[in-house]
Amino acid sequence: MAGREFLGNILIEGTKITALIENQDVEVPADAEIIDAQGCLVLPGFIDAHCHVGIGEEIYRWEGEDFNEMTDPVTPDMRAIDGINPEDEGFRDARLGGVTSVFTVPGSANVIGGTGVVMKTAGKIVDKMIVRDPAGLKIAFGENPKMVYSEQKKMPMTRMGTAALLRQSLVDAETYKDKLEQGKTDPDKLPERDLGLEVLVKVINREIPLRAHAHRADDIMTAIRIAREFDVHLVIEHCTEGHKIAEELAELGYPAVVGPLLTNRSKVELKDKSFKTPGVLAKAGVKVAIMTDHSVTPIEQLPLCAALACKAGMDREDALRAITINSAEILGVSDRIGSLEVGKDADIVIWTEHPFTITASPLYVIIDGKIVKPESENAK
């Protein structure tokens, strides 16, 4: 239940939703905590499907910037989980905006940047906040890798170079996989362990997707071209010019995580940035999520980004799905989060008015069955 009207009771036991009982009274244990949400809107917790919360920390400068290892253009062995600070103020801001889960991912300086994680926005220890790790391997096209490595006078200095490095890395992974298979019967053929190639083998095996930073339509199509060559899963990140090729994206079946939109046109690739893009893609049949790219757009403004997409023509239900169930499905965690269903995590937000209203603020935020807004010790 991502947006369907529901009148009744939601029962939570431990960390899970155990019952949805519509239009009738229900017996509850005498010691149960009861939240009266009469007259309120109860929704699943929002999901930011692409951000850098915890790995690109609020307040800090270089001290908390841990999302780009700009010493080598190919770093698949980098893991976001190793750079996340659960005390980053961004997690508190997320909860204030009703965001209960995020995909935190390395940045786009490298052709291959490392793996990202799906995690909850409340907790003291990162390992206990994780929903899925790894949840995707970050790759990047366009201006960013060119800018970083042209300054270092090394490849890639062109879009051709970016594509070539990615292709070679995937070929190396195929070779590594073949050697691992040979080593099962002949130990002498086992290759020396390579952490980066191990991650790329997960991509080759379609265990995790490539998460492709691509703004321009041509870069999007390059990402798709390579994904089709190697028959791997792919998610288009940013997809700024996706409206130009919406029908093609729908036909090919690749999902898009669109944004950040609530920002200025800080580089040439963003010249055609528009809040119309998510709606155009959704109407064409593309599975769409909306992201903040926090801290580019503050994470608590995720519902505002969805509301502004509605203002630009996106259907309200599509926009709500773009920050709930669509995000969960794209991230491969829809069995746990993204909608209010029996057996799923009790990540619930209670609103006094629709979250797309400019004055909206969550009354309660519940993560894994614990109230974390109003702020409590559970949130720290």
N, C-alpha and C positions, 0 to 999 in steps of 0.2 A: 504494500500500500504506500505508494510514493506521494500521491496527491488525491486519491479517492476520498470522498466524504465519509466519515466514520463517526457514529454516535454510540458511545458505550464505554467499556472499561478495558484498560490494558493492564494485564497482570505481569509483574516482573518477579522472578525468583533468581537470586544471585546475579549473574551477569546477563541473563537471557530473558527474552519475552516468552512467557509460557502460555498466555491466553489472550485472545481478542474476542470480547463478548459484546455483541452489538445490542443496543436498545433493550436492555434488561438489567435488573439488579443482579449482583453477584456476591456470594459469600466470600469474605476475605478473612484470613487469620486475625485473631484479636490483637496480635502484636504488630500487624502490618502498618507500615507508614503509608498514609493516604494523601495524595495530592489532588485537590479539587481543581480540575481544569475546565469546569463548566463555563461556556462562553468563550473559551480559548481555542486556538488552532494548534493541534498536536501533529508534529511532523517528524519524520526521521531526521537524525543529525545530518548536517550538510557535509559534503566531501569536497575538498579542494584537490583536484586530480593532477595538479602540477604546482609545486611551490618549493621554497628553500628554507622553510621554517626549521629552526634548530641547527641547521648547517650554515646558514647565513644569518647570524644572530642580530637581533635588534641592539641598539646602543653602541655595540663594539664596532671598531673599524677593522683593521687587519687581524686583530686578536680573535675575532669570532667569524672571520670569513674563511670557511673551510670547504667551499663547494667547487673550486677549480684548482686542479693540480697542473699549473701551467708550465710544466717542465718537459712534457712529452705529449705529442698530439694523440697518442693511442694509450689509454690507461684503463682498460676494462677491469683491471683488478682493484680499482678504487671502489670502496663501499660507503655509501652515505651513512650507514649506521655507525661507522667509526668516527664521524665528524659531528654527530648530533648532540647538542646540549639540551637536555630536557628542561632546564631552567631558563631557556630563552624566553623572553617576554612575548615572543610571537605566539607561543602556545596559549598563554592567557588571552591574548587578543583574539585568537581563533575561537576560543570558547565564548567570548563576549559577542561574537557574531553568529553563534550557533553552529560553528564548524567543529565537528567531533572527530573527523578523520582526515588525514592528508596523505598525499604521495609526495614525499620529500626526496629530491633527486639532485645529483650533481649538476653543475652549470654547463654552459655551452661553449667554453673556451676550446675544448678538445674535440677532435673528430669522434673519438670514443671517450666518454667521460667517466663511466663507472655505473654501478647499479644503484637504483633507488628503492625506497621502502614505503609500504603503506603502514601507517601507524595512527594510534589514537592521540588526541591532543591533551590528555591528562595522564599524569604519572610521574614518578620520581626516577625510574630506571628505564632507559630506552628499550632494552631487551624485553621488558614486560609490556611495553606499549605497542609492540609490533603486531601487525595483522598479517603481513606477507613480506618476506625478505628472501631473495630479491624479487622485486615486482616488475623489473624492466631494466634494460641497459640503455643508458643515455647516449645518443649520437647527435651530431650537429652538422648542419649544412649552412651555407651562406656566409655572411659577413664575419661572424665571430671567430671561427677558427682561422680564417684568412688574416684577420687583423692581428691576432695574437702571434701567429707564427711567421708572418711576414716581417714583423718587428725583430724576430729572432733569426731572420734570414734562413729559414728552414721550411721544409714542406709541412703543411700545404700553404702555398701562397695564392692558389687559384681554386675555383670550384672543381676543376678537373683533379687537382691534387687531393682534395678532400675525398672525392668519390674513389679515387685510386687507393688511398690508404684504407678506406673502409672495406673495399673489395678484397684487398690483399689480406686483411685481418680475418675476413670470413673464409677465404681460401686456406689460410694457415690453420684455422679452427677445424675445417674439414679434414685436413691432413692429420692434425693431432688426434681427431676422433678416430680416423682409420688406424692409426698406430696403437691407440688404446684398445681397439677391437682385436688387432693382431696380437697384442700383448696378453690377451686372455688365454691364448693357446701357446704362445711363445714368449716367455718373460724377457728374453733377450731383446725383443722388439718394443718393449715398453719405453715410451719417451720419458725424458726427465720432466718432472712435474712443473707445470706452468700455470700459475693462478689466473692470469689473464685469459689464456686459451681455454681454461676450464669454464670460465664464464661465457665465452663465445660459443663453446659447445652447447651450453644450455640454450643459446639462441638458435643454433643450427638444429637442435632437437625440438625446437618449438615449445620449450618449457617456459621461456620468458620472451616478451616481445622486445624489439628495438623501439625505443621512444625517441622519435626523430624531430629535433629542433629544426623547423623549416618555416620561414615566413613567406617567401616568394613562391608563386605557382610553379616556376621551373624547378626550384629546389624541392618542393613537395613531390614533383613527378620524378626527380632523380632518386629520392628516397624510395619511392614506390618501385621504380625500375630495379634498383638493387635488391629490394625485398623480394620481388618476383623472381629475380635471377637465382636467388639462394633459397627460395621457398620458406621464408621466415615470417613470423608474425610482426606486424608493424602498427604503431600508433603515431599519428601526425600530431606533433606538439606545436602550439601557436596557430598555425594554419591561417595566418593573417590574410593571405590572398585566396583562401579556400573558396570564397564566393565566386571567383572567376572560373573555377573548375568543379563546381559543386556536383554537376551531373556525372562527371567522370569519377569523382571520389565515391559517389553513391553506387555507381555501377561496379567499381572495383571492390567495394566493401570495406574500406579502411575507416576506422573511427578517427575523430578529431577532438583534441582538447584545445579549445580556442581561448586566446588571451595572451598577455594581459590587455584589456581594452580600456580600462580606466587609467590611462597614462598618456603622455604626449608622444609625438612621433620623433623619437630620439635618434633614429637612424633612417637611412634611405629605405631599407626593407619595410619600414612601417608606413610608407607614404599613403597606402590605400587602406590603412587600418579603419575598421568601421564596426559599430555595434550591430550592424545589420548582418554581419557574417554568420553568427550562430544560427539565426533564424533561417537564412537562406540555405544553409547546409542541412538543417533539420527538415525543412520543407522538401528538400531534394531526396531525403531518405538516408542521410548520413547520421550515424550515431554520434551525438555531440555531447561533450562535457564543457563546462566553463571553468576557467582557472584564474587565479590572481597572479601567479608567478611571484608570490610574496618573497621578498619585500618590495618588488616593483610596484604592485598595488597592495596596500595593507590587507592582510588576510581576512580581517573582520568585515571587509567590504565585499566579500563574495556574493551575498544575497543582493547587494546593490548592483553589482555587475550583471547579475541575472535579470534584475528589474529593468536596467537600462537596455538590455537586449530585447526585452518585451516592448519597451517604448519604441524601439527601432523596428518592431514588426514581428518578433518571435512570439509564438503561442505561449501563453502563461504556463500551461501544463508541460510543454517541451522545455521551458526554462527551468521549471522545478525539477524535472527529471535530469536536467543537465548538471545539477549540483547534488543529486541524490543517486538514484538507481543507475542512470547511465554511467556516472563516474565509477560506481562500484563494479559494474559489468566490464568496463574498459580496463579497470585495475585487476580484474580477476578475483574479486572478493565479494561478489553479490550474494554468496551463500551466507555471509555474516552481516553485512551492512548494506545500507542504501534504501531500505524500505522497512515498514513496520509489519513484520510477519512472525508467527510463532516459530521459535527456534533460533531466531536471529539475535545478535547482540542488542542489548537494551540501550541503544544510543537514540535518545529521544529529546526533542526540543519543544517546549511549550511557549507559544507566542500569544500575546494579547491581541495582536492584529497581524494581518498577512505580512510575512517577512519582506515582501517586495514594496511595502509601504515605507516611505522615507523615515517615518518616526518609529518604526518597529524596533523592538528590542526584546530578546528572549526573557521570559519570566523565569523559566527553569531550563537548565541544560543537564541532561543525564547521560553519562558515559559508562558503559558496562554496568548499568544498574545503580550507579552512584551519582548523587546530585553534586555537580561541580560548579554550578552557578544557580543561586548565589554562591560566591566563592567560599570554599571550605578547605579544611586540611586535606580532603580527598584530592583536591586539585593540585596540590603541591608535591 
